[in-house]
Amino acid sequence: MQLSIEDLIERHARWRREISLRGIWDSEKFLPVEIRIRAHHRRFNGVFHRKWRRGDKARTLKDSIVIYRNSEDFDEKFLNSVLVHEMIHQYIIQNDIKDTSTHGRIFKSFMARINSEFPEELEIGLKSHNPGLAMKGEGADIHVVLIMEMEKDFYCCVVRKEKVTLFERMVKKNRKMWGVKKRRWGVSNDVYFSHFSRCTSRLHGVRVPLEKLKDFIREYHIYFSKC
């Protein structure tokens, strides 16, 4: 199915009403929200935004839900799940409900109750995968990959190109403290790495058992350019 603002507005009204009928939230406590569609985002499928805008006389508050066009053809259950995920954020923030974190105890409670009530139509998660968006396989973008081998596992990060020198110095300086036995820089065009957050000031990625290193390199098309 294709994305449209009109369809998203109708879905928002439907889920606001139906979830309220199950006693999970109060539909009357939702404040106005602008629903928008934006181009592809490599990290998010949707997001709830709250912004203050300065006018001639006073600041005004504007809330919006953005759905990203990460696929040409959306699975209906996936789209509903992404939208309701952002509606949970909307409800919590607009009603000043205190949570332990962005996806904290309150958010997870809403998520679990809603999924339980609508198992055929919703599968809300903390991170959503669009069935129409490939999770791996060769793509168009080139990613700079850093692999650090430890005693029993290895750490894989995707680094911004302009930050390679910074992280090379950082790894050299801290390799003994971090227990790095070997570091390797490589490149890959695999879509798998499109889902990584790019390292800019600190390293973050995935940790994998060392015995899976060769399979990992082969599966995700990593070619080493620097050792």
N, CA, C and O of each residue as an XYZ file, in Angstrom:
908
protein
N       0.835     -1.186      0.000
C       0.000      0.000      0.000
C       0.879      1.249      0.000
O       2.029      1.218      0.438
N       0.305      2.363     -0.508
C       1.045      3.605     -0.627
C       0.713      4.538      0.547
O      -0.382      4.485      1.106
N       1.674      5.385      0.904
C       1.461      6.357      1.971
C       0.696      7.567      1.458
O       0.921      8.027      0.338
N      -0.217      8.083      2.292
C      -0.866      9.355      2.008
C      -1.235     10.011      3.333
O      -1.523      9.322      4.312
N      -1.226     11.324      3.365
C      -1.563     12.058      4.587
C      -2.996     11.737      5.008
O      -3.268     11.514      6.188
N      -3.908     11.715      4.036
C      -5.316     11.470      4.344
C      -5.503     10.111      5.015
O      -6.250      9.987      5.986
N      -4.825      9.103      4.496
C      -4.936      7.760      5.069
C      -4.356      7.718      6.484
O      -4.934      7.093      7.373
N      -3.224      8.376      6.694
C      -2.604      8.388      8.017
C      -3.476      9.105      9.033
O      -3.550      8.680     10.186
N      -4.136     10.182      8.630
C      -5.038     10.907      9.526
C      -6.206     10.010      9.929
O      -6.615     10.000     11.090
N      -6.744      9.254      8.962
C      -7.844      8.334      9.262
C      -7.392      7.222     10.203
O      -8.118      6.849     11.125
N      -6.194      6.695      9.969
C      -5.662      5.642     10.842
C      -5.433      6.181     12.260
O      -5.736      5.511     13.247
N      -4.897      7.395     12.343
C      -4.666      8.007     13.653
C      -5.977      8.123     14.418
O      -6.032      7.782     15.600
N      -7.039      8.600     13.761
C      -8.342      8.746     14.419
C      -8.908      7.387     14.828
O      -9.498      7.245     15.899
N      -8.718      6.386     13.956
C      -9.242      5.058     14.263
C      -8.580      4.459     15.502
O      -9.267      3.973     16.400
N      -7.243      4.494     15.552
C      -6.534      3.885     16.676
C      -6.711      4.698     17.952
O      -6.748      4.132     19.044
N      -6.818      5.975     17.832
C      -7.116      6.812     18.999
C      -8.442      6.370     19.616
O      -8.561      6.265     20.837
N      -9.448      6.109     18.758
C     -10.780      5.714     19.230
C     -10.804      4.272     19.733
O     -11.304      4.003     20.826
N     -10.259      3.333     18.930
C     -10.386      1.915     19.270
C      -9.582      1.539     20.512
O     -10.042      0.735     21.324
N      -8.395      2.107     20.669
C      -7.587      1.805     21.854
C      -8.228      2.416     23.084
O      -8.132      1.860     24.178
N      -8.888      3.570     22.911
C      -9.610      4.182     24.027
C     -10.774      3.297     24.469
O     -11.041      3.185     25.666
N     -11.470      2.668     23.522
C     -12.598      1.796     23.850
C     -12.163      0.581     24.670
O     -12.969      0.000     25.396
N     -10.888      0.198     24.554
C     -10.364     -0.924     25.350
C      -9.859     -0.456     26.717
O      -9.357     -1.260     27.503
N      -9.991      0.838     26.999
C      -9.618      1.363     28.305
C      -8.128      1.551     28.532
O      -7.684      1.658     29.675
N      -7.342      1.594     27.442
C      -5.886      1.716     27.582
C      -5.458      3.174     27.671
O      -4.551      3.511     28.432
N      -6.101      4.033     26.902
C      -5.880      5.468     27.036
C      -7.202      6.199     26.843
O      -8.206      5.590     26.473
N      -7.201      7.503     27.093
C      -8.394      8.334     26.978
C      -8.276      9.164     25.708
O      -7.402     10.025     25.611
N      -9.145      8.916     24.737
C      -9.046      9.598     23.445
C      -9.215     11.109     23.572
O      -8.735     11.861     22.724
N      -9.897     11.556     24.630
C     -10.130     12.992     24.808
C      -8.873     13.722     25.277
O      -8.821     14.952     25.254
N      -7.865     12.967     25.701
C      -6.650     13.592     26.227
C      -5.558     13.764     25.170
O      -4.449     14.191     25.491
N      -5.865     13.436     23.914
C      -4.934     13.713     22.831
C      -5.081     15.176     22.424
O      -6.196     15.664     22.237
N      -3.960     15.868     22.288
C      -3.950     17.230     21.784
C      -3.704     17.204     20.277
O      -3.300     16.171     19.744
N      -3.939     18.317     19.579
C      -3.729     18.339     18.121
C      -2.312     17.938     17.740
O      -1.358     18.245     18.455
N      -2.181     17.253     16.614
C      -0.884     16.836     16.095
C      -0.912     16.924     14.571
O      -1.910     16.571     13.942
N       0.164     17.386     13.993
C       0.295     17.419     12.536
C       0.936     16.112     12.084
O       1.955     15.701     12.639
N       0.356     15.459     11.089
C       0.919     14.221     10.564
C       1.580     14.523      9.232
O       0.962     15.099      8.337
N       2.845     14.128      9.107
C       3.628     14.438      7.913
C       4.294     13.183      7.360
O       4.504     12.205      8.078
N       4.615     13.229      6.089
C       5.376     12.170      5.422
C       6.678     12.784      4.945
O       6.682     13.855      4.337
N       7.791     12.101      5.225
C       9.090     12.585      4.791
C       9.819     11.484      4.019
O       9.415     10.322      4.035
N      10.894     11.874      3.349
C      11.674     10.942      2.532
C      12.365      9.911      3.419
O      12.286      9.971      4.646
N      13.039      8.974      2.778
C      13.722      7.865      3.445
C      14.628      8.332      4.579
O      15.335      9.332      4.454
N      14.598      7.596      5.685
C      15.512      7.815      6.804
C      16.184      6.489      7.116
O      15.503      5.469      7.222
N      17.500      6.479      7.265
C      18.214      5.218      7.436
C      18.077      4.647      8.838
O      18.392      3.476      9.047
N      17.616      5.438      9.810
C      17.523      4.960     11.194
C      16.096      4.788     11.684
O      15.821      3.891     12.481
N      15.171      5.645     11.216
C      13.832      5.660     11.785
C      12.767      5.353     10.742
O      12.924      5.661      9.560
N      11.683      4.739     11.203
C      10.494      4.566     10.372
C       9.460      5.638     10.687
O       8.633      5.981      9.842
N       9.510      6.159     11.898
C       8.601      7.219     12.309
C       9.173      7.925     13.522
O      10.087      7.416     14.171
N       8.631      9.106     13.830
C       9.119      9.860     14.988
C       8.038     10.845     15.426
O       7.305     11.390     14.601
N       7.952     11.062     16.737
C       7.084     12.111     17.272
C       7.965     13.308     17.616
O       8.965     13.164     18.319
N       7.593     14.497     17.117
C       8.355     15.729     17.348
C       7.538     16.706     18.180
O       6.333     16.853     17.976
N       8.199     17.368     19.116
C       7.591     18.500     19.819
C       8.539     19.679     19.699
O       9.697     19.591     20.107
N       8.052     20.792     19.136
C       8.903     21.959     18.930
C       8.179     23.223     19.381
O       6.970     23.374     19.206
N       8.969     24.128     19.970
C       8.475     25.466     20.260
C       8.844     26.368     19.090
O       9.986     26.372     18.633
N       7.861     27.137     18.606
C       8.114     28.066     17.512
C       7.861     29.496     17.992
O       6.848     29.793     18.624
N       8.802     30.355     17.675
C       8.714     31.744     18.118
C       7.915     32.561     17.109
O       8.248     32.600     15.925
N       6.867     33.208     17.585
C       6.050     34.074     16.748
C       6.332     35.536     17.009
O       7.321     35.876     17.658
N       5.461     36.411     16.502
C       5.651     37.850     16.684
C       5.489     38.255     18.146
O       6.198     39.134     18.636
N       4.538     37.600     18.850
C       4.241     38.008     20.223
C       4.580     36.943     21.263
O       4.876     37.266     22.414
N       4.537     35.681     20.860
C       4.763     34.622     21.851
C       5.219     33.347     21.160
O       5.126     33.206     19.941
N       5.710     32.432     21.968
C       6.087     31.119     21.442
C       4.866     30.213     21.388
O       3.997     30.279     22.257
N       4.804     29.377     20.377
C       3.709     28.414     20.257
C       4.287     27.007     20.174
O       5.371     26.797     19.630
N       3.551     26.056     20.721
C       3.975     24.663     20.757
C       3.366     23.920     19.575
O       2.171     24.038     19.304
N       4.203     23.149     18.872
C       3.690     22.378     17.736
C       4.160     20.937     17.832
O       5.358     20.667     17.911
N       3.203     20.010     17.823
C       3.504     18.584     17.858
C       3.259     17.976     16.486
O       2.334     18.370     15.776
N       4.094     17.017     16.122
C       3.910     16.359     14.824
C       4.365     14.906     14.890
O       5.254     14.551     15.664
N       3.746     14.087     14.075
C       4.173     12.706     13.856
C       4.659     12.620     12.420
O       3.932     12.966     11.488
N       5.889     12.158     12.245
C       6.479     12.002     10.910
C       6.607     10.516     10.598
O       7.158      9.758     11.396
N       6.106     10.100      9.450
C       6.295      8.742      8.953
C       7.234      8.822      7.759
O       6.991      9.594      6.831
N       8.305      8.033      7.772
C       9.304      8.096      6.702
C       8.975      7.105      5.596
O       8.572      5.969      5.845
N       9.159      7.570      4.371
C       8.858      6.758      3.196
C      10.048      5.829      2.906
O      10.802      6.032      1.954
N      10.192      4.789      3.771
C      11.326      3.874      3.650
C      11.069      2.724      2.692
O      11.921      1.852      2.520
N       9.918      2.717      2.078
C       9.589      1.671      1.117
C       8.542      2.207      0.154
O       7.762      3.092      0.507
N       8.523      1.670     -1.063
C       7.499      2.063     -2.015
C       6.174      1.377     -1.707
O       5.114      1.871     -2.091
N       6.229      0.248     -1.018
C       5.028     -0.536     -0.735
C       5.025     -0.926      0.739
O       5.859     -1.726      1.162
N       4.107     -0.379      1.524
C       4.066     -0.615      2.961
C       3.140     -1.769      3.307
O       2.029     -1.874      2.786
N       3.620     -2.636      4.199
C       2.782     -3.661      4.798
C       1.828     -2.974      5.779
O       2.258     -2.137      6.573
N       0.544     -3.317      5.731
C      -0.450     -2.599      6.532
C      -0.226     -2.765      8.031
O      -0.351     -1.797      8.781
N       0.100     -3.967      8.477
C       0.333     -4.195      9.900
C       1.547     -3.405     10.374
O       1.551     -2.847     11.471
N       2.575     -3.367      9.531
C       3.771     -2.594      9.871
C       3.456     -1.111     10.005
O       3.884     -0.467     10.962
N       2.701     -0.563      9.040
C       2.366      0.861      9.061
C       1.544      1.209     10.301
O       1.812      2.209     10.967
N       0.534      0.376     10.612
C      -0.263      0.614     11.812
C       0.609      0.582     13.067
O       0.431      1.396     13.973
N       1.550     -0.358     13.113
C       2.404     -0.507     14.295
C       3.317      0.694     14.477
O       3.507      1.169     15.597
N       3.888      1.191     13.371
C       4.749      2.383     13.455
C       3.940      3.588     13.921
O       4.379      4.341     14.790
N       2.756      3.766     13.337
C       1.928      4.920     13.701
C       1.518      4.868     15.171
O       1.616      5.876     15.871
N       1.059      3.712     15.649
C       0.619      3.615     17.038
C       1.806      3.756     17.998
O       1.657      4.294     19.095
N       2.983      3.273     17.583
C       4.211      3.495     18.370
C       4.387      4.989     18.639
O       4.630      5.399     19.774
N       4.263      5.802     17.580
C       4.442      7.247     17.740
C       3.274      7.867     18.499
O       3.447      8.881     19.176
N       2.079      7.269     18.395
C       0.927      7.768     19.148
C       1.113      7.547     20.651
O       0.637      8.344     21.460
N       1.799      6.470     21.023
C       2.110      6.252     22.445
C       3.010      7.387     22.945
O       2.779      7.942     24.019
N       4.046      7.729     22.151
C       4.898      8.866     22.514
C       4.058     10.136     22.634
O       4.214     10.907     23.580
N       3.163     10.345     21.662
C       2.311     11.531     21.678
C       1.493     11.600     22.960
O       1.425     12.648     23.601
N       0.880     10.497     23.330
C       0.007     10.478     24.509
C       0.807     10.746     25.791
O       0.381     11.522     26.646
N       1.953     10.103     25.910
C       2.781     10.268     27.107
C       3.264     11.714     27.234
O       3.181     12.302     28.312
N       3.763     12.282     26.147
C       4.328     13.629     26.192
C       3.238     14.681     26.349
O       3.392     15.615     27.135
N       2.147     14.545     25.616
C       1.095     15.555     25.686
C       0.377     15.577     27.033
O      -0.246     16.578     27.388
N       0.460     14.481     27.782
C      -0.178     14.430     29.095
C       0.820     14.510     30.241
O       0.483     14.246     31.395
N       2.068     14.882     29.902
C       3.117     15.078     30.923
C       3.265     13.869     31.842
O       3.437     14.014     33.052
N       3.196     12.669     31.251
C       3.382     11.440     32.021
C       4.876     11.178     32.146
O       5.587     11.134     31.143
N       5.347     11.007     33.355
C       6.766     10.796     33.591
C       7.123      9.326     33.362
O       6.505      8.425     33.929
N       8.130      9.106     32.521
C       8.602      7.746     32.264
C      10.074      7.655     32.643
O      10.734      8.671     32.857
N      10.577      6.440     32.723
C      11.967      6.230     33.135
C      12.953      6.540     32.021
O      14.119      6.828     32.294
N      12.504      6.486     30.763
C      13.336      6.797     29.597
C      12.417      6.942     28.402
O      11.197      6.842     28.537
N      12.997      7.178     27.224
C      12.186      7.345     26.016
C      11.284      6.144     25.781
O      10.103      6.300     25.472
N      11.835      4.950     25.928
C      11.047      3.717     25.832
C      11.082      3.001     27.178
O      11.457      1.833     27.283
N      10.675      3.752     28.207
C      10.769      3.240     29.561
C       9.593      2.386     29.996
O       8.865      1.840     29.167
N       9.416      2.277     31.298
C       8.422      1.378     31.875
C       7.001      1.720     31.413
O       6.220      0.822     31.098
N       6.665      3.007     31.372
C       5.315      3.422     30.976
C       5.070      3.105     29.504
O       4.032      2.553     29.140
N       6.053      3.467     28.652
C       5.912      3.201     27.226
C       5.714      1.698     26.980
O       4.821      1.301     26.232
N       6.543      0.876     27.609
C       6.477     -0.569     27.402
C       5.162     -1.151     27.908
O       4.657     -2.126     27.352
N       4.604     -0.552     28.964
C       3.314     -1.000     29.467
C       2.209     -0.732     28.448
O       1.384     -1.606     28.180
N       2.191      0.481     27.879
C       1.229      0.795     26.818
C       1.401     -0.168     25.640
O       0.427     -0.715     25.124
N       2.651     -0.363     25.227
C       2.949     -1.217     24.078
C       2.440     -2.639     24.291
O       1.800     -3.210     23.408
N       2.723     -3.213     25.462
C       2.329     -4.589     25.744
C       0.814     -4.737     25.781
O       0.272     -5.708     25.252
N       0.124     -3.775     26.405
C      -1.336     -3.860     26.514
C      -1.991     -3.727     25.151
O      -2.941     -4.449     24.848
N      -1.496     -2.812     24.324
C      -2.083     -2.609     22.993
C      -1.841     -3.832     22.109
O      -2.756     -4.301     21.433
N      -0.604     -4.351     22.112
C      -0.311     -5.555     21.324
C      -1.196     -6.718     21.741
O      -1.642     -7.498     20.899
N      -1.451     -6.838     23.045
C      -2.271     -7.927     23.566
C      -3.719     -7.813     23.103
O      -4.374     -8.824     22.852
N      -4.219     -6.581     22.990
C      -5.608     -6.360     22.593
C      -5.827     -6.482     21.089
O      -6.930     -6.803     20.646
N      -4.769     -6.226     20.289
C      -4.913     -6.227     18.831
C      -3.826     -7.099     18.177
O      -3.059     -6.599     17.354
N      -3.748     -8.392     18.529
C      -2.650     -9.230     18.043
C      -2.632     -9.448     16.529
O      -1.574     -9.699     15.951
N      -3.793     -9.353     15.890
C      -3.859     -9.581     14.442
C      -3.489     -8.342     13.633
O      -3.124     -8.446     12.463
N      -3.583     -7.178     14.254
C      -3.407     -5.930     13.509
C      -2.180     -5.128     13.901
O      -1.710     -4.290     13.131
N      -1.654     -5.382     15.102
C      -0.533     -4.584     15.586
C       0.569     -5.466     16.145
O       0.308     -6.479     16.793
N       1.804     -5.064     15.883
C       2.983     -5.714     16.453
C       3.997     -4.608     16.758
O       5.045     -4.511     16.120
N       3.662     -3.789     17.738
C       4.488     -2.629     18.083
C       5.762     -3.113     18.753
O       5.717     -3.968     19.638
N       6.884     -2.576     18.339
C       8.166     -2.911     18.949
C       8.943     -1.647     19.258
O       8.539     -0.547     18.881
N      10.062     -1.814     19.949
C      10.913     -0.661     20.216
C      11.630     -0.219     18.951
O      11.920      0.964     18.769
N      11.914     -1.185     18.072
C      12.439     -0.901     16.740
C      11.619     -1.711     15.755
O      11.365     -2.896     15.973
N      11.202     -1.067     14.667
C      10.330     -1.739     13.711
C      11.053     -2.004     12.407
O      11.794     -1.156     11.910
N      10.830     -3.194     11.853
C      11.390     -3.534     10.550
C      10.275     -3.595      9.528
O       9.336     -4.380      9.665
N      10.379     -2.773      8.513
C       9.406     -2.776      7.429
C       9.635     -3.985      6.543
O      10.723     -4.124      5.982
N       8.638     -4.882      6.391
C       8.826     -6.043      5.522
C       9.187     -5.669      4.090
O       9.717     -6.494      3.346
N       8.900     -4.414      3.697
C       9.239     -3.993      2.347
C      10.644     -3.422      2.235
O      11.072     -3.042      1.145
N      11.373     -3.355      3.356
C      12.721     -2.775      3.359
C      13.742     -3.857      3.645
O      13.686     -4.499      4.694
N      14.670     -4.069      2.734
C      15.655     -5.138      2.902
C      16.522     -4.898      4.119
O      16.912     -3.765      4.402
N      16.830     -5.993      4.855
C      17.681     -5.892      6.029
C      19.133     -6.208      5.699
O      20.033     -5.837      6.453
N      19.371     -6.889      4.583
C      20.739     -7.145      4.159
C      20.759     -7.398      2.665
O      19.717     -7.555      2.029
N      21.971     -7.436      2.114
C      22.124     -7.572      0.670
C      22.837     -6.355      0.113
O      22.806     -5.281      0.715
N      23.470     -6.515     -1.018
C      24.264     -5.433     -1.596
C      23.386     -4.263     -2.033
O      22.349     -4.450     -2.671
N      23.822     -3.051     -1.677
C      23.085     -1.843     -2.011
C      23.972     -0.818     -2.698
O      25.054     -1.144     -3.187
N      23.497      0.437     -2.731
C      24.212      1.482     -3.468
C      25.215      2.240     -2.606
O      26.207      2.752     -3.125
N      24.973      2.321     -1.294
C      25.825      3.137     -0.425
C      27.049      2.363      0.046
O      26.988      1.156      0.281
N      28.174      3.091      0.182
C      29.414      2.507      0.698
C      29.576      2.913      2.167
O      29.465      4.091      2.506
N      29.838      1.933      3.032
C      29.967      2.171      4.464
C      31.398      1.866      4.912
O      31.993      0.875      4.487
N      31.940      2.723      5.767
C      33.267      2.495      6.345
C      33.084      1.687      7.623
O      32.387      2.114      8.543
N      33.720      0.510      7.673
C      33.511     -0.430      8.767
C      34.808     -0.627      9.546
O      35.868     -0.849      8.960
N      34.712     -0.545     10.872
C      35.843     -0.832     11.755
C      35.549     -2.105     12.528
O      34.520     -2.214     13.195
N      36.463     -3.074     12.434
C      36.328     -4.312     13.198
C      37.499     -4.408     14.170
O      38.661     -4.339     13.769
N      37.180     -4.568     15.449
C      38.189     -4.715     16.498
C      38.057     -6.110     17.098
O      37.020     -6.457     17.662
N      39.114     -6.904     16.972
C      39.105     -8.267     17.489
C      39.619     -8.299     18.918
O      40.696     -7.782     19.215
N      38.829     -8.918     19.807
C      39.208     -9.080     21.205
C      39.591    -10.546     21.459
O      39.838    -11.306     20.524
N      39.634    -10.918     22.724
C      40.020    -12.274     23.093
C      39.001    -13.308     22.625
O      39.365    -14.335     22.051
N      37.713    -13.027     22.877
C      36.674    -14.012     22.587
C      35.623    -13.521     21.594
O      34.799    -14.305     21.120
N      35.650    -12.242     21.283
C      34.643    -11.709     20.360
C      35.236    -10.562     19.558
O      36.400    -10.202     19.736
N      34.429     -9.992     18.675
C      34.875     -8.811     17.936
C      33.751     -7.783     17.954
O      32.578     -8.113     18.132
N      34.147     -6.528     17.764
C      33.237     -5.398     17.818
C      33.230     -4.752     16.444
O      34.287     -4.422     15.908
N      32.045     -4.569     15.867
C      31.924     -3.982     14.533
C      31.187     -2.650     14.608
O      30.085     -2.574     15.153
N      31.802     -1.598     14.057
C      31.217     -0.259     14.067
C      31.209      0.295     12.647
O      32.035     -0.081     11.815
N      30.268      1.191     12.385
C      30.241      1.934     11.125
C      30.601      3.376     11.445
O      29.943      4.020     12.262
N      31.645      3.881     10.800
C      32.228      5.182     11.145
C      32.011      6.175     10.006
O      32.128      5.825      8.831
N      31.699      7.397     10.364
C      31.636      8.448      9.338
C      33.004      8.608      8.682
O      34.029      8.567      9.363
N      33.024      8.790      7.369
C      34.280      8.837      6.628
C      35.226      9.894      7.166
O      36.430      9.663      7.271
N      34.682     11.056      7.506
C      35.538     12.154      7.973
C      36.062     11.937      9.387
O      36.880     12.724      9.864
N      35.606     10.877     10.070
C      36.022     10.604     11.442
C      37.004      9.432     11.549
O      37.374      9.035     12.654
N      37.422      8.884     10.422
C      38.296      7.712     10.441
C      39.613      8.011     11.166
O      40.047      7.212     11.996
N      40.245      9.131     10.870
C      41.524      9.481     11.508
C      41.363      9.622     13.016
O      42.215      9.170     13.781
N      40.273     10.248     13.443
C      39.997     10.422     14.869
C      39.908      9.068     15.578
O      40.520      8.872     16.628
N      39.153      8.145     15.006
C      38.963      6.856     15.660
C      40.196      5.961     15.547
O      40.430      5.123     16.418
N      40.973      6.124     14.502
C      42.224      5.371     14.393
C      43.161      5.754     15.536
O      43.784      4.888     16.152
N      43.259      7.058     15.817
C      44.077      7.521     16.945
C      43.510      7.022     18.273
O      44.260      6.625     19.165
N      42.199      7.045     18.397
C      41.542      6.622     19.633
C      41.794      5.149     19.919
O      42.079      4.771     21.056
N      41.687      4.309     18.873
C      41.896      2.873     19.062
C      43.352      2.591     19.416
O      43.631      1.783     20.302
N      44.273      3.248     18.733
C      45.700      3.073     19.032
C      46.001      3.413     20.485
O      46.749      2.702     21.156
N      45.423      4.491     20.960
C      45.683      4.962     22.319
C      45.098      4.020     23.369
O      45.681      3.847     24.439
N      43.951      3.410     23.071
C      43.229      2.645     24.090
C      43.199      1.137     23.847
O      42.498      0.413     24.555
N      43.946      0.659     22.861
C      43.797     -0.742     22.481
C      44.120     -1.701     23.632
O      43.448     -2.722     23.777
N      45.136     -1.397     24.454
C      45.462     -2.281     25.568
C      44.378     -2.255     26.633
O      44.007     -3.300     27.167
N      43.872     -1.078     26.942
C      42.829     -0.947     27.953
C      41.539     -1.625     27.490
O      40.828     -2.227     28.295
N      41.240     -1.526     26.197
C      40.025     -2.136     25.660
C      40.204     -3.627     25.364
O      39.223     -4.335     25.135
N      41.453     -4.105     25.367
C      41.707     -5.506     25.054
C      41.633     -5.830     23.571
O      41.274     -6.945     23.193
N      41.974     -4.846     22.720
C      41.919     -5.045     21.264
C      43.181     -5.769     20.798
O      44.287     -5.255     20.960
N      43.019     -6.957     20.221
C      44.142     -7.730     19.710
C      44.508     -7.310     18.284
O      45.675     -7.321     17.892
N      43.487     -6.946     17.530
C      43.714     -6.572     16.134
C      42.577     -5.669     15.679
O      41.422     -5.888     16.041
N      42.904     -4.657     14.886
C      41.877     -3.774     14.325
C      42.001     -3.775     12.810
O      43.106     -3.852     12.271
N      40.887     -3.690     12.136
C      40.890     -3.665     10.673
C      39.829     -2.689     10.175
O      38.706     -2.656     10.678
N      40.210     -1.898      9.180
C      39.275     -0.988      8.523
C      38.846     -1.600      7.197
O      39.674     -2.133      6.458
N      37.575     -1.525      6.902
C      37.086     -2.063      5.649
C      35.945     -1.233      5.093
O      35.532     -0.239      5.690
N      35.449     -1.650      3.958
C      34.284     -0.995      3.351
C      33.274     -2.070      2.967
O      33.635     -3.221      2.723
N      32.013     -1.679      2.918
C      30.954     -2.600      2.522
C      29.814     -1.802      1.899
O      29.537     -0.671      2.298
N      29.160     -2.414      0.914
C      27.968     -1.792      0.341
C      26.698     -2.525      0.778
O      25.648     -2.382      0.152
N      26.799     -3.318      1.867
C      25.649     -4.104      2.301
C      24.613     -3.231      3.014
O      24.961     -2.377      3.830
N      23.340     -3.459      2.695
C      22.238     -2.704      3.293
C      22.190     -2.885      4.807
O      21.679     -2.022      5.521
N      22.720     -4.003      5.297
C      22.752     -4.275      6.737
C      23.334     -3.100      7.517
O      22.839     -2.758      8.591
N      24.382     -2.486      6.981
C      25.055     -1.399      7.684
C      24.309     -0.070      7.584
O      24.650      0.879      8.289
N      23.298      0.012      6.720
C      22.474      1.220      6.651
C      21.673      1.412      7.926
O      21.237      2.522      8.229
N      21.479      0.332      8.673
C      20.674      0.391      9.887
C      21.518      0.731     11.122
O      20.981      0.834     12.225
N      22.836      0.906     10.945
C      23.715      1.272     12.050
C      23.702      2.788     12.244
O      23.562      3.542     11.282
N      23.849      3.226     13.493
C      24.080      4.637     13.783
C      25.560      4.921     13.549
O      26.414      4.224     14.097
N      25.878      5.942     12.736
C      27.268      6.254     12.414
C      28.021      6.797     13.630
O      27.514      7.658     14.349
N      29.224      6.290     13.850
C      30.052      6.758     14.958
C      30.658      8.116     14.598
O      31.264      8.276     13.539
N      30.484      9.089     15.495
C      31.039     10.423     15.259
C      31.975     10.878     16.380
O      32.980     11.536     16.115
N      31.652     10.531     17.638
C      32.508     10.939     18.753
C      32.865      9.780     19.667
O      33.846      9.854     20.406
N      32.084      8.713     19.626
C      32.383      7.506     20.400
C      31.988      6.285     19.588
O      31.156      6.366     18.684
N      32.594      5.153     19.921
C      32.335      3.938     19.160
C      31.116      3.201     19.705
O      30.967      3.028     20.915
N      30.252      2.773     18.797
C      29.102      1.957     19.165
C      28.746      1.090     17.956
O      28.787      1.553     16.816
N      28.402     -0.150     18.213
C      28.095     -1.062     17.113
C      27.543     -2.367     17.636
O      26.705     -2.372     18.538
N      28.005     -3.486     17.077
C      27.545     -4.806     17.515
C      28.739     -5.641     17.948
O      29.828     -5.536     17.384
N      28.514     -6.483     18.972
C      29.542     -7.394     19.462
C      29.140     -8.813     19.068
O      28.017     -9.244     19.328
N      30.070     -9.538     18.435
C      29.780    -10.863     17.876
C      30.886    -11.840     18.304
O      32.053    -11.451     18.355
N      30.543    -13.101     18.611
C      31.584    -14.082     18.968
C      32.649    -14.185     17.881
O      32.338    -14.141     16.690
N      33.905    -14.322     18.298
C      35.023    -14.313     17.362
C      34.948    -15.433     16.335
O      35.391    -15.260     15.200
N      34.393    -16.581     16.719
C      34.325    -17.702     15.777
C      33.403    -17.417     14.585
O      33.427    -18.146     13.593
N      32.599    -16.367     14.681
C      31.691    -16.020     13.582
C      32.257    -14.929     12.675
O      31.570    -14.454     11.771
N      33.515    -14.530     12.916
C      34.101    -13.412     12.173
C      34.147    -13.665     10.672
O      33.713    -12.818      9.891
N      34.667    -14.823     10.254
C      34.786    -15.101      8.818
C      33.426    -15.113      8.128
O      33.277    -14.574      7.031
N      32.446    -15.722      8.767
C      31.097    -15.758      8.194
C      30.497    -14.356      8.129
O      29.813    -14.012      7.165
N      30.756    -13.548      9.158
C      30.247    -12.177      9.211
C      30.820    -11.354      8.060
O      30.090    -10.624      7.390
N      32.120    -11.474      7.834
C      32.788    -10.729      6.756
C      32.219    -11.122      5.397
O      31.956    -10.271      4.547
N      32.038    -12.415      5.209
C      31.514    -12.902      3.935
C      30.042    -12.523      3.736
O      29.651    -12.079      2.657
N      29.231    -12.702      4.783
C      27.792    -12.453      4.672
C      27.475    -10.995      4.390
O      26.534    -10.694      3.656
N      28.267    -10.070      4.976
C      27.967     -8.649      4.839
C      28.938     -7.922      3.916
O      29.066     -6.700      3.977
N      29.624     -8.687      3.054
C      30.406     -8.127      1.934
C      31.414     -7.061      2.387
O      31.447     -5.956      1.846
N      32.235     -7.413      3.387
C      33.236     -6.475      3.891
C      34.557     -6.704      3.169
O      35.056     -7.828      3.112
N      35.114     -5.639      2.623
C      36.408     -5.694      1.933
C      37.369     -4.801      2.695
O      37.087     -3.623      2.915
N      38.506     -5.359      3.100
C      39.422     -4.615      3.957
C      40.358     -3.751      3.129
O      40.941     -4.186      2.137
N      40.477     -2.490      3.586
C      41.311     -1.526      2.866
C      42.504     -1.082      3.694
O      43.440     -0.483      3.165
N      42.476     -1.378      5.019
C      43.531     -0.888      5.880
C      43.613     -1.766      7.116
O      42.586     -2.103      7.704
N      44.825     -2.142      7.521
C      44.985     -2.989      8.697
C      45.793     -2.252      9.754
O      46.042     -2.794     10.831
